């Protein structure tokens, strides 16, 4: 079974030494800001760093600050294990909650003593946003006395998911933060956050990863991959180990090769081949999302060679719109894909 690299379980982080050092130095100098925005592309280690920070703050010895050279906490440490199990009292993680319908499914399973398997858990749907009631839970959490008079840490993953009311509720917390509290806001696009939220947070930008780092991490997390496949995944993922692993698990290399063959054929493809591709693309929510991501990658990769860049840009926006519509209203996903493929072929 692949190693569990989920952020709450992962003690290993490569490529973000500068961001880690920035935070560590602020703690060692006793100049720690109460709120930080961890920003950057998806899949480059923002959540992993947030959990590293949380574990470190919750168990580091403040009387011996200069002994620390990294934020690393051993997996054998009880704090590490409690955080991995979601049971540490002074850490709160705020994410999009499950929809009311799927909450009832979870509650029903608990009451019946049933254990939901990975497939059932993966099928559960989450709300589109972090709502104001979710953020109010942070107030409740911070109103309680901390364990052993220590730090309290709140991770918001991601802050981009907050709706307007939730953002305003968070702003009130940032304006009057309790003592010994650190809020870590994970953001894939910090430009969407309220300017007033950005102005009240220290910035911790994370960089996309070097190809050598992505390759090294792939060898660690997916040791069964061949070097040829690692090379292809590294190129496709553009500095994101999260994307590289997703692509490996979803068979994205072969899927993208099929997509490119169809689109480069300039509509000289067989209808059966296109329909077969569309069937694979709509086979699961994960594959449908992957199809959108790879279509956008295809446009980005072909932008320099396209004579009508404005039309290609319009196509970019249309792809995002159409995929969102398919999730929100009852649209024929296959027909939508066929129409998009024909438009892309005409523009190239």
C-alpha positions in Angstrom: 0.0 0.0 0.0 1.3 3.5 -0.9 2.7 5.5 2.0 0.2 7.8 3.6 1.4 11.3 2.6 -1.7 13.2 3.7 -0.5 16.4 5.4 -1.6 15.5 9.0 0.4 12.2 8.7 3.4 13.4 6.7 6.6 14.5 8.5 8.5 14.8 5.2 8.8 18.1 3.3 11.2 19.0 0.5 11.6 22.2 -1.5 10.1 24.7 1.0 13.1 25.3 3.2 13.0 29.0 2.8 9.4 29.3 4.0 10.1 27.0 6.9 13.1 29.0 7.9 11.1 32.3 7.7 8.6 31.0 10.2 11.1 29.3 12.5 13.2 32.5 12.7 10.1 34.5 13.7 9.4 32.0 16.5 13.0 32.0 17.7 13.1 35.8 17.7 9.8 35.9 19.6 8.3 38.0 16.8 5.7 35.5 15.7 2.7 37.0 13.9 -0.8 35.8 14.9 -1.9 34.9 11.4 -0.1 33.7 8.3 -1.1 33.2 4.7 0.6 30.1 3.1 0.2 30.8 -0.6 1.2 29.1 -3.8 0.1 26.6 -6.4 -1.9 23.5 -5.4 0.1 20.4 -4.4 3.4 22.1 -3.5 3.3 21.4 0.3 1.2 24.3 1.8 -0.9 22.0 3.9 2.1 19.8 4.8 3.9 22.9 6.0 0.9 24.1 8.0 0.8 20.8 9.9 4.5 21.0 10.5 4.1 24.4 12.0 1.2 23.3 14.1 3.0 20.3 15.5 6.1 22.3 16.2 4.3 25.1 18.0 2.3 22.6 20.1 5.4 20.8 21.4 8.5 23.0 21.1 10.3 24.2 24.2 10.1 28.0 24.2 12.8 28.2 26.9 15.4 26.7 24.5 14.5 28.3 21.2 18.0 28.4 19.7 18.3 24.6 19.7 15.9 24.2 16.8 17.1 24.2 13.2 13.9 22.9 11.6 10.2 22.5 12.3 10.4 18.7 12.2 8.7 16.7 14.9 9.3 13.0 15.1 6.3 10.7 14.2 6.9 9.0 17.5 6.1 12.2 19.4 2.6 12.0 21.1 1.6 15.4 19.7 2.3 14.1 16.2 0.2 11.0 16.8 -2.7 12.9 18.3 -2.7 15.4 15.4 -2.6 12.6 12.9 -5.6 11.0 14.7 -7.4 14.4 14.8 -7.6 14.4 18.6 -5.2 17.1 19.7 -7.3 19.6 21.8 -5.4 22.8 20.8 -5.5 22.3 17.0 -8.6 23.1 14.9 -8.8 22.4 11.2 -11.5 24.3 9.2 -12.5 22.9 5.9 -15.6 22.8 3.7 -18.1 20.7 5.6 -20.1 17.8 4.1 -23.5 18.6 2.6 -26.5 18.0 4.9 -27.5 14.9 3.0 -24.1 13.3 3.3 -23.8 14.4 6.9 -26.9 12.3 7.6 -25.3 9.3 5.8 -22.2 9.6 8.1 -24.4 10.0 11.3 -26.5 7.0 10.2 -23.4 4.8 9.7 -22.0 5.8 13.1 -25.3 5.0 14.9 -25.5 1.6 13.2 -21.9 0.9 14.1 -21.0 0.6 10.4 -17.6 1.6 8.9 -17.7 3.4 5.6 -15.2 2.1 3.1 -12.8 4.3 1.1 -15.2 4.2 -1.9 -18.1 5.4 0.2 -16.1 8.1 1.8 -14.7 9.3 -1.5 -18.3 9.6 -2.9 -19.4 12.0 -0.1 -19.9 15.5 -1.3 -18.8 18.7 0.4 -20.4 22.1 0.4 -19.2 24.6 -2.2 -18.0 27.1 0.5 -16.8 27.5 4.0 -19.8 29.2 5.6 -20.1 31.7 8.4 -21.4 29.1 10.8 -18.2 27.1 10.2 -16.0 30.2 11.0 -18.1 30.8 14.2 -16.8 27.4 15.4 -13.3 29.0 15.5 -14.7 31.6 18.0 -16.0 28.7 20.1 -12.7 26.9 19.9 -10.6 30.0 20.9 -12.9 30.9 23.8 -11.8 27.7 25.6 -8.8 27.5 27.8 -5.8 25.9 26.0 -4.2 22.7 27.2 -1.3 23.4 29.6 -1.5 27.1 28.9 0.1 26.4 25.5 -0.5 27.6 21.9 -3.7 27.2 20.0 -3.5 26.7 16.2 -6.2 27.1 13.6 -5.6 25.8 10.0 -8.0 27.0 7.3 -7.8 24.8 4.3 -8.4 26.6 2.1 -9.2 30.2 2.9 -10.1 30.6 -0.7 -13.3 28.6 0.0 -14.8 31.1 2.4 -17.9 32.9 1.2 -18.3 36.6 1.9 -20.0 36.2 5.3 -17.4 33.7 6.4 -14.6 36.0 5.3 -16.1 38.9 7.3 -16.4 36.6 10.4 -12.8 35.6 10.1 -11.8 39.3 9.8 -13.2 40.0 13.2 -11.1 37.2 14.7 -8.0 38.6 12.9 -8.7 42.1 14.3 -8.7 40.9 17.9 -6.8 37.6 18.1 -6.5 35.9 21.5 -3.0 35.5 23.0 -0.9 32.5 22.0 -3.0 31.8 19.0 -1.8 31.3 15.4 -4.0 31.1 12.4 -2.7 29.5 9.2 -4.6 30.3 6.1 -3.8 28.1 3.2 -4.5 29.8 -0.2 -4.1 28.6 -3.7 -4.9 32.1 -5.0 -4.4 34.8 -2.3 -5.8 37.4 -4.7 -9.3 36.2 -4.0 -9.0 36.9 -0.3 -10.4 40.2 1.1 -7.7 42.9 1.1 -8.4 43.5 4.8 -7.6 39.8 5.5 -4.4 40.0 3.5 -3.3 43.1 5.3 -3.7 41.5 8.7 -1.6 38.4 7.9 2.1 37.7 7.5 2.9 36.3 4.1 4.5 32.9 3.6 4.7 32.3 -0.2 5.7 28.8 -1.2 7.5 28.1 -4.5 6.7 25.6 -7.2 9.1 22.6 -6.8 12.1 21.9 -8.9 11.8 18.9 -11.2 14.5 17.1 -9.2 12.4 17.5 -6.0 9.2 16.3 -7.7 11.1 13.3 -9.1 12.6 12.5 -5.7 9.2 12.7 -3.9 7.6 10.5 -6.6 10.3 7.9 -5.9 9.5 8.1 -2.2 5.7 8.0 -2.4 5.2 5.9 -5.5 8.2 3.6 -5.6 6.6 1.3 -8.1 6.8 3.9 -10.9 9.4 3.4 -13.6 11.9 6.2 -14.3 10.3 6.9 -17.7 6.9 7.4 -16.0 8.5 9.6 -13.3 10.0 11.7 -16.0 6.7 12.1 -17.8 4.8 12.9 -14.6 7.4 15.4 -13.5 7.0 17.3 -16.8 3.2 17.2 -16.7 2.9 18.4 -13.1 4.8 21.6 -13.5 6.4 21.7 -10.0 3.5 20.2 -8.0 4.1 16.9 -6.3 0.3 16.8 -5.4 -0.5 16.9 -9.1 2.2 14.4 -9.9 0.8 11.9 -7.4 -2.8 12.5 -8.6 -1.7 12.0 -12.2 0.1 8.8 -11.3 -2.9 7.4 -9.4 -5.5 8.3 -12.1 -3.5 7.2 -15.1 -3.2 10.7 -16.3 -0.3 10.2 -18.7 -2.1 7.8 -20.9 -5.3 9.8 -20.6 -3.5 13.0 -21.6 -1.8 11.2 -24.6 -5.3 10.2 -25.8 -6.5 13.7 -25.4 -3.5 15.1 -27.4 -4.0 12.6 -30.2 -7.6 13.6 -30.6 -7.0 17.3 -30.5 -4.0 17.4 -32.7 -5.8 15.3 -35.3 -7.8 18.5 -36.3 -11.1 16.6 -36.2 -9.7 13.7 -38.3 -10.5 11.3 -35.4 -13.0 8.5 -35.5 -16.2 9.2 -33.6 -15.9 5.9 -31.7 -12.4 7.0 -30.4 -13.8 10.3 -29.2 -16.8 8.7 -27.6 -14.5 6.1 -25.9 -12.4 9.0 -24.5 -15.6 10.8 -23.3 -16.8 7.7 -21.6 -13.6 7.5 -19.7 -13.7 11.2 -18.8 -17.2 11.0 -17.2 -16.6 7.6 -15.5 -16.1 9.3 -12.1 -16.1 12.8 -10.6 -12.3 12.4 -10.2 -11.8 11.7 -13.9 -14.1 14.5 -14.9 -12.2 17.0 -12.8 -8.9 15.6 -14.2 -10.2 16.0 -17.7 -10.9 19.7 -17.1 -7.4 20.2 -15.6 -5.7 18.5 -18.5 -7.8 20.4 -21.1 -6.6 23.6 -19.5 -3.0 22.3 -19.5 -3.3 21.5 -23.2 -4.4 25.1 -24.0 -1.6 26.5 -21.9 1.0 24.4 -23.6 -0.3 25.4 -27.0 -0.8 29.1 -26.3 2.6 30.1 -27.7 2.0 28.4 -31.1 -1.6 29.6 -31.5 -2.2 32.5 -34.0 -5.4 33.5 -32.4 -4.5 33.8 -28.7 -7.6 35.8 -27.9 -9.9 33.0 -29.1 -7.9 30.5 -27.1 -8.2 32.6 -24.0 -12.0 32.7 -24.6 -11.9 28.9 -24.9 -10.1 28.7 -21.5 -12.9 30.6 -19.8 -15.5 28.6 -21.6 -14.0 25.3 -20.5 -14.1 26.5 -16.8 -17.7 27.7 -17.3 -18.9 24.5 -18.9 -17.3 22.2 -16.4 -18.8 24.2 -13.5 -22.2 24.1 -15.2 -22.0 20.3 -15.4 -21.6 20.2 -11.7 -24.4 22.6 -10.9 -27.0 21.7 -13.4 -28.0 18.6 -15.3 -26.0 18.9 -18.5 -24.9 16.1 -20.9 -21.2 15.8 -20.1 -20.3 13.8 -23.2 -22.0 16.3 -25.5 -20.3 19.2 -23.8 -16.9 17.5 -24.2 -17.6 16.8 -27.9 -18.5 20.4 -28.5 -15.4 21.7 -26.7 -13.1 19.3 -28.6 -14.5 20.6 -31.9 -14.0 24.2 -30.9 -10.4 23.5 -29.7 -9.6 21.7 -33.0 -10.8 24.7 -35.0 -8.7 27.2 -33.1 -5.4 25.2 -33.2 
